[in-house]
Amino acid sequence: MFRDKIVSALREKGSLTTQEIYAMFPDMNPNTVSWHLHEELGKGTVVRKSHGTYVLSSWIPMQEERFGNIPDLSRKAHEALEKSGFEFYLSGLDCMNGLGFKVDGSYPVIVCTKTHLVKDVQLFLMREFDLAITENEFNLLDDPSVRSRIQFVVLSASDFALQKDGFAYAEKGFVDLYYAVTRLEYPLPVSELPHVLSLIKPNAFRFRRATKDRGLSNELNFLLSYNKEFVKAFADFI
């Protein structure tokens, strides 16, 4: 795969010139290589260091870096799910630790999986760890004693290009976090969400793709181009 090969080469060499990238794909038409390279620039996988030279974007930490910046429960859940064979990735706050800020405290782990696997993953997490809820179990939130025990939130996802090594990209992490906070009473103040968004500096391509996957395009895509003064003024009327 073009993306995996170029990411691996950039991690090894640090930077690549346009000609070096062409040479990596001798069986591919140069115009096709250029198209793929343009796609990865748009997605934010790579960035231009200078004219004709590319480096890996700083937002792709190695898996080992992730494990050093997430809570113990999240790490254990990731390891267990990886061994289980389920298609999954962690989302929400676990995808932001180490990317410019440190999230302290204990929060439910947000897990994304294929729609047809949601119940299976939920039952697996409950057998291995503790209470897990899905996005359709709003009724459980009415009981404070149950709500306080929730350790996992399992969400459906279809676009697995929005993750790497079992962790959502920051844009998808934010969108899923927003959904959990505004729909599932996730224990994070809504007022913290703008601060989180400002820290991740979202890539427009991935953000729109993430909102589409979560079904929040109409609700969230305006955030990419909102006028701060208008939003502040509008807030006075609601």
N, C-alpha and C positions, 0 to 999 in steps of 0.2 A: 504494500500500500504506500502511495506517495508520501502521505503525512508521516507515517511511522518511520519510513526510511530517512526522511529529511530531519526529523526530530532526533533520531539516533545519531546521525552524522554530526549534527550541530552540537549535541551533548559531548561528542567525542572530540571534535575539532575546535569548537568555540564559535567559528564563523565559516561561511562559505561564500564564494563569489558566484555570480550568475553562471559563468562557464563551468565551474566545478559542479554546480547543480545539474546542468545539462549533461555533463559527463557521467553522472550517477545513473542516468536513465538512457543508455545508448540505444535501446530498442523502442524508445518512445519518440514520437514526432516532436521536434523542438517547440512547435506551437502548442502542443498538448502540455508539455512541461511548463511553458509560460503560463498557460491557463491554470494549471494546478497551483503553481507558485502564487499567482494572483489571488486564488481562492484562500490559500493559507495566510496571506497577508491580510485579507479581509476578515478572516476569522480571528486574527491575532495570534496565530501559532508562531509565526516568525515576524520579525520587524527589520527594517533597513537600518543597518549601522551607518552606512555611507552609500554613495552611489555604486550600485553593483555588488554590494556586500550585505549579507544577511546574517542575523543572529537569532537565537531562540528567545522568544518572549519570556520575560521574568515571571509570568504568572503560572508556569508549569513546574511546580515543585516535584522532586522525586518522591516516591512512595515512602521512603524512609524518613524524609523530612515531615511528611504528613503525620506519621505515627508519633513523632517527637513533639507534636503540637496539638494533639487531640486528647480528650479524656480517656481514661482506662477502659470504660465501658464501650466507647466508640471503637477503640482499637480491637478489643476482644470480639465485638460484633462483626467487624470487618473480617477478621481472621476466620471466624466461624462460618460466616456466609460464603467466604471464598472457598473454604473446604467443602461446603455443602453442594456446590455446583450450581446454585441459583444465579440467574442473571440479576445483578443489583449494582447500586452505587450509593454511597453515603452522600447526603446533601445538607443544606442548611449551614449552621455555624461550623460544623466540622470541616467544611471546605474553605473556610476563611481564616482559621487559626494559622498563623505563620505568614499570612499574606498582608502584612502591614499592621496587624494588631493581634492581640492575644485575648481570647474569650475565656474569662474565668467563671467558675461556678459550674453547677450541674444542670444540664438541659437534656430533654428527651432527644434521642438520636433519630434523625430523619433518614429513612431508607427508601430509595426508589427502586422499583422493579417493574417487570412487564405486567400488564393488566391481569393476565390470566394466572399470574403467580402471586398476586397480592395476598390472598388468604393463606397460601402455603407458606410464604415468608413470614406472615404474622404468626402462624402456629409454630413455626420453627423457632422464632425469637422468644415466644412465650415458653416453649419447652426448655430452651437453653438458658434464658435469662429471666425476664420479668414481663409485665403487662405491655402489650403492643396494641395499638388501635390503627384502624384504617381510616381513610378519608370519608367513608360512608357511615361511620359510627358516632354521629353527633350526639346520640342519646346518652352515651356513656359520660359525656362531659357535664351532664346535669347533676351527677353525684360527686360532690367535692372529695369524698374519700377515695373514689375510683380515679378521679382526675389527678390527684396528688401522687398516685402510684404509676402513672404512665411513664414508661422508660423509652418507648419507641413509637414513632409515627411512620406508618408504611403508606407510601404514595405510589400511584400508578404512573408509569412513564413509557413513552414509545420511542423517543429519540435518544438512543444511547451514544450518539456522537457528541453529546453534551457532557461526557464524562471521560476520565482517563484513570486507569488503574483502580477503579472502584471508588472514585471521588468525582463529584460534579465539578464542572468549572464554576468559578465564582459567580458568574451571571445566573446560572441555573440554581446554584446554592441560594442566592438571594431571592429568586422568584419562588422557590419552594418554601423558604423561610417566611416570606410575605404571606403565602397561602396558609401556612400553618398558624401564623400569628392572627390573621384576620378571619380564618374560618374555623380553626380547631383550638382556640384559646391557648395556643403555645405560650409558655411562661416567659415572654419577652415583651416589654412595653412597645406598643405601636410607634411611639415617639422615637424609638431607637433605630427604626428602619431607615429613615433618611440618612442618618449618620453612617450606618453600615454601607448603604449604596454609595455614599461619597468616598468611602475608603477603597472600595473595589475598583472604581473607575471603569465601568462596564464597557466592553466591546459591543458595538451596536449590532453586529451580525449575530453574535451568540445570544445577546439579550433578547432580541426579537424571536430567535429560534426557541429560547427557553420559555418565553411567555406563550408562544403558540403551543408548545408541548404541555404546558400546565393549564391551557385554556384561559389565559388572562391577557391576551393581546390588547383588547379594547381598554382594559383597566390599567395596564402598566406601560404600554409603549410610549405614552406621552412623556414619561419621565426622561426620555433621551433628549427631548428638545424643549422642555418646559422653560418658561420665562419666570425667573425667581421672583421678580417684583409682582407679577400677576398672581402667582400662587400665594404669596404673602398677603396680598390684598384680598384675594378670594377667600382665604382662610377666615377673614374677619366676618364673613357673611354666613359661615356654616358652623 
